[in-house]
């Protein structure tokens, strides 16, 4: 008679004594200190390695219920899950050290929603000497709506930076309910503004154009467009992109000033609430 499968909760590896040897649990202090001297390519490889390990760890966790049949089976799986999770965590201090070795990295870490991996990811993919304006960063991160990738052409943005930018937007959404979340609050403000405009029918032309350009099969989504409205998911994506682009504008300002010892030649202008105005980088004072 077959045993009914059970759901198992994998323990935090820090609570499993046999999870991994001490040498893997934490990086040697000298190695962490040396992480601050990594070059951009090395740091980028480490960020990519972190996300790959994270994906494998999550995939293993998702497969547990279909693999295990009883508690005894869970011991080995928990062991390897703990090993993967420990290696994943061990990368974070190195990326923290790398970010803290740069002024714009330290500023990034001071913003709620930006941790060591995201801060290091930005530093590893953006060369401030090739970005005289924030527009260059927006295009390189795939955040310029006028930038199109046509068949047979070279991709006009960096796929890794685009993913990191998306993760930044998702992080701002997650922290938006906290008082000190500067960009999270801006996300909420922009979301409310866009929802009001959507209800007023201000996006009717965009909705009609979307119906012409795309084959939308989801019934609820199509009905929203047919009613002259954007689906809620698109509104949320627009608001998170707004917060992300503003953060990147601030990132550019801090990085530019740190590198050239002067403010960017022209302050960025970003539209918000129907008006174009300058918003200073929070918590930043020029040296």
C-alpha positions as CSV (number, residue, x, y, z in Angstrom):
1,X,0.0,0.0,0.0
2,X,1.5,3.3,-1.1
3,X,2.3,5.8,1.6
4,X,0.6,9.1,1.3
5,X,3.1,11.9,0.5
6,X,3.5,14.6,3.2
7,X,4.7,18.2,2.9
8,X,7.9,18.9,4.6
9,X,9.3,22.2,5.8
10,X,13.0,22.5,5.2
11,X,14.7,24.0,8.3
12,X,16.9,27.1,8.3
13,X,20.4,25.6,7.8
14,X,21.6,27.7,10.7
15,X,19.4,25.6,13.0
16,X,20.6,22.3,11.6
17,X,23.8,21.3,13.4
18,X,25.1,19.1,10.5
19,X,24.2,21.6,7.8
20,X,27.8,22.3,6.8
21,X,31.3,22.5,8.1
22,X,32.4,25.7,9.7
23,X,34.8,26.5,6.9
24,X,31.7,26.9,4.5
25,X,29.4,28.6,7.0
26,X,31.4,31.9,6.9
27,X,34.0,33.4,4.7
28,X,37.4,34.0,6.1
29,X,37.8,37.6,7.2
30,X,40.7,38.1,4.9
31,X,38.7,37.0,1.9
32,X,35.9,39.3,2.8
33,X,38.3,42.2,3.2
34,X,39.8,41.4,-0.2
35,X,36.4,41.4,-1.8
36,X,36.5,45.2,-1.7
37,X,39.3,45.1,-4.3
38,X,37.4,43.0,-6.9
39,X,37.1,44.5,-10.3
40,X,33.7,45.0,-12.0
41,X,33.9,41.8,-14.0
42,X,34.8,39.7,-11.0
43,X,32.0,41.2,-8.9
44,X,29.5,40.7,-11.7
45,X,30.5,37.0,-11.8
46,X,30.0,36.7,-8.1
47,X,26.5,38.3,-8.3
48,X,25.5,36.0,-11.1
49,X,26.8,33.0,-9.1
50,X,24.7,34.1,-6.1
51,X,21.5,34.2,-8.1
52,X,22.2,30.9,-9.8
53,X,22.7,29.2,-6.4
54,X,19.6,30.9,-5.1
55,X,17.6,29.5,-8.0
56,X,18.9,26.0,-7.4
57,X,18.1,26.3,-3.7
58,X,14.5,27.5,-4.3
59,X,14.0,24.7,-7.0
60,X,15.1,22.1,-4.5
61,X,12.8,23.4,-1.9
62,X,9.9,23.4,-4.4
63,X,10.5,19.7,-5.2
64,X,10.6,18.5,-1.7
65,X,6.9,17.5,-1.4
66,X,7.1,15.4,-4.6
67,X,10.3,13.7,-3.5
68,X,9.9,12.8,0.1
69,X,7.6,10.1,1.6
70,X,8.5,10.1,5.3
71,X,10.5,12.0,7.8
72,X,13.6,9.7,7.4
73,X,13.8,10.7,3.7
74,X,14.0,14.4,4.7
75,X,17.4,14.1,6.5
76,X,19.5,13.9,3.4
77,X,17.5,16.5,1.4
78,X,17.7,18.9,4.4
79,X,21.5,18.4,4.5
80,X,22.0,19.3,0.9
81,X,19.5,22.1,1.1
82,X,21.4,23.5,4.0
83,X,24.7,23.2,2.1
84,X,23.3,25.2,-0.8
85,X,21.7,27.8,1.5
86,X,24.9,28.2,3.4
87,X,27.0,28.8,0.3
88,X,24.4,31.3,-0.9
89,X,24.6,33.2,2.4
90,X,28.4,33.1,2.4
91,X,28.5,35.2,-0.8
92,X,26.6,38.1,0.8
93,X,29.4,39.4,3.1
94,X,31.8,39.5,0.1
95,X,29.3,41.5,-2.0
96,X,28.7,43.8,1.0
97,X,32.5,44.5,1.2
98,X,32.6,45.2,-2.5
99,X,29.7,47.6,-2.3
100,X,31.1,49.4,0.8
101,X,34.4,50.0,-1.0
102,X,32.6,52.5,-3.3
103,X,30.8,55.7,-2.3
104,X,27.8,55.0,-4.5
105,X,27.7,51.5,-3.0
106,X,27.6,52.8,0.5
107,X,24.8,55.3,-0.5
108,X,22.9,52.5,-2.1
109,X,23.1,50.3,1.0
110,X,21.6,53.2,3.0
111,X,18.4,53.0,1.0
112,X,15.7,50.7,2.3
113,X,15.1,47.9,-0.2
114,X,18.7,47.8,-1.5
115,X,20.9,45.1,0.0
116,X,24.4,44.0,-0.7
117,X,23.6,41.8,-3.8
118,X,21.6,44.6,-5.6
119,X,24.2,47.3,-4.6
120,X,27.1,45.1,-5.9
121,X,25.1,44.2,-9.0
122,X,24.7,47.8,-10.0
123,X,28.3,48.5,-9.5
124,X,29.4,45.5,-11.5
125,X,27.3,46.4,-14.5
126,X,27.4,50.2,-14.7
127,X,30.5,52.0,-15.8
128,X,30.0,55.6,-14.9
129,X,32.6,56.7,-17.4
130,X,30.3,55.5,-20.2
131,X,27.1,57.1,-18.7
132,X,27.3,60.9,-19.0
133,X,23.6,61.1,-18.2
134,X,21.2,58.8,-16.4
135,X,19.5,58.2,-19.7
136,X,22.4,56.0,-20.7
137,X,21.8,53.9,-17.6
138,X,18.1,53.7,-18.3
139,X,18.6,52.5,-21.8
140,X,21.3,50.0,-20.7
141,X,18.9,48.7,-18.1
142,X,16.1,48.2,-20.6
143,X,14.0,51.0,-19.0
144,X,13.8,53.3,-22.1
145,X,10.4,52.7,-23.7
146,X,11.7,54.0,-27.0
147,X,14.4,51.3,-27.2
148,X,13.2,48.4,-29.3
149,X,14.9,45.0,-29.9
150,X,14.2,44.1,-33.5
151,X,14.8,40.7,-35.0
152,X,18.4,40.3,-36.2
153,X,19.7,43.2,-34.2
154,X,21.9,43.3,-31.2
155,X,20.1,43.5,-27.9
156,X,20.1,47.3,-27.0
157,X,20.2,46.6,-23.2
158,X,22.1,44.5,-20.7
159,X,20.0,41.5,-19.7
160,X,21.6,41.1,-16.3
161,X,21.2,44.8,-15.4
162,X,17.6,44.7,-16.6
163,X,16.9,41.8,-14.3
164,X,18.6,43.6,-11.4
165,X,16.5,46.7,-12.1
166,X,13.4,44.6,-12.0
167,X,14.4,43.1,-8.7
168,X,15.0,46.6,-7.4
169,X,11.4,47.6,-8.3
170,X,10.0,44.4,-6.6
171,X,12.1,45.2,-3.5
172,X,10.6,48.8,-3.4
173,X,7.1,47.3,-3.6
174,X,7.9,44.9,-0.7
175,X,9.2,47.7,1.6
176,X,6.6,50.3,0.5
177,X,4.6,49.9,3.8
178,X,7.6,51.0,6.0
179,X,8.0,54.5,7.1
180,X,11.6,54.9,6.1
181,X,11.2,53.5,2.6
182,X,11.8,56.6,0.4
183,X,11.4,54.8,-2.9
184,X,8.7,52.5,-1.6
185,X,6.6,55.6,-0.7
186,X,7.2,57.1,-4.1
187,X,6.0,53.8,-5.6
188,X,2.8,54.0,-3.6
189,X,2.2,57.7,-4.6
190,X,2.8,57.0,-8.3
191,X,0.6,53.9,-8.1
192,X,-2.3,55.9,-6.7
193,X,-1.8,58.6,-9.3
194,X,-1.8,56.2,-12.1
195,X,-4.8,54.3,-10.8
196,X,-6.8,57.5,-10.7
197,X,-5.8,58.4,-14.2
198,X,-6.7,54.9,-15.3
199,X,-10.2,55.2,-13.8
200,X,-10.6,58.6,-15.5
201,X,-9.9,57.0,-18.9
202,X,-6.7,58.8,-19.4
203,X,-5.0,55.6,-20.7
204,X,-7.8,54.8,-23.3
205,X,-5.5,55.5,-26.2
206,X,-2.7,53.3,-24.8
207,X,-5.2,50.6,-24.1
208,X,-6.5,50.7,-27.7
209,X,-3.0,50.7,-29.1
210,X,-2.1,47.7,-27.0
211,X,-5.1,45.7,-28.3
212,X,-3.9,46.4,-31.9
213,X,-0.3,45.5,-31.3
214,X,-0.6,42.4,-29.0
215,X,-2.6,39.2,-29.2
216,X,-4.1,39.2,-25.6
217,X,-5.6,35.9,-24.7
218,X,-6.4,36.3,-21.0
219,X,-10.0,37.2,-20.8
220,X,-9.9,39.6,-17.8
221,X,-6.9,41.4,-19.3
222,X,-8.5,41.8,-22.6
223,X,-11.7,43.1,-21.1
224,X,-9.8,45.7,-19.2
225,X,-8.2,47.0,-22.4
226,X,-11.5,46.8,-24.3
227,X,-13.0,49.0,-21.6
228,X,-10.3,51.6,-22.2
229,X,-8.4,50.7,-19.0
230,X,-5.0,49.2,-18.2
231,X,-5.0,46.0,-16.2
232,X,-3.9,46.6,-12.6
233,X,-0.7,44.6,-13.1
234,X,0.4,47.0,-15.7
235,X,-0.3,50.0,-13.4
236,X,1.8,48.4,-10.7
237,X,4.7,47.7,-13.1
238,X,4.6,51.3,-14.3
239,X,4.8,52.6,-10.7
240,X,7.6,50.3,-9.8
241,X,9.6,51.3,-12.9
242,X,9.1,54.9,-11.9
243,X,10.6,54.3,-8.5
244,X,13.4,52.3,-10.0
245,X,14.2,55.0,-12.6
246,X,14.3,57.7,-10.0
247,X,16.6,55.5,-7.8
248,X,18.9,55.0,-10.8
249,X,18.9,58.7,-11.4
250,X,20.0,59.3,-7.9
251,X,22.6,56.5,-8.3
252,X,24.0,58.2,-11.4
253,X,24.2,61.5,-9.5
254,X,26.2,60.0,-6.6
255,X,28.4,57.9,-8.8
256,X,29.2,60.7,-11.2
257,X,30.1,63.1,-8.4
258,X,32.2,60.5,-6.7
259,X,34.1,59.8,-9.9
260,X,34.5,63.3,-11.3
261,X,34.4,65.3,-8.1
262,X,31.6,67.5,-9.5
263,X,27.9,67.2,-9.9
264,X,26.5,65.9,-13.2
265,X,26.5,68.7,-15.9
266,X,22.7,68.8,-16.0
267,X,20.4,67.6,-13.2
268,X,18.0,64.9,-14.3
269,X,14.4,65.8,-14.6
270,X,11.7,63.2,-14.1
271,X,8.0,63.7,-14.6
272,X,5.8,63.1,-11.6
273,X,2.2,64.1,-10.9
274,X,2.0,66.0,-14.2
275,X,5.0,68.1,-13.4
276,X,8.6,67.8,-14.2
277,X,10.9,68.6,-11.3
278,X,14.1,67.6,-9.6
279,X,14.2,65.4,-6.5
280,X,17.5,65.3,-4.7
281,X,19.1,61.9,-3.8
282,X,18.0,61.1,-0.2
283,X,20.6,61.0,2.5
284,X,23.4,62.2,0.2
285,X,25.6,65.3,0.7
286,X,28.4,66.1,-1.7
287,X,31.9,66.0,-0.2
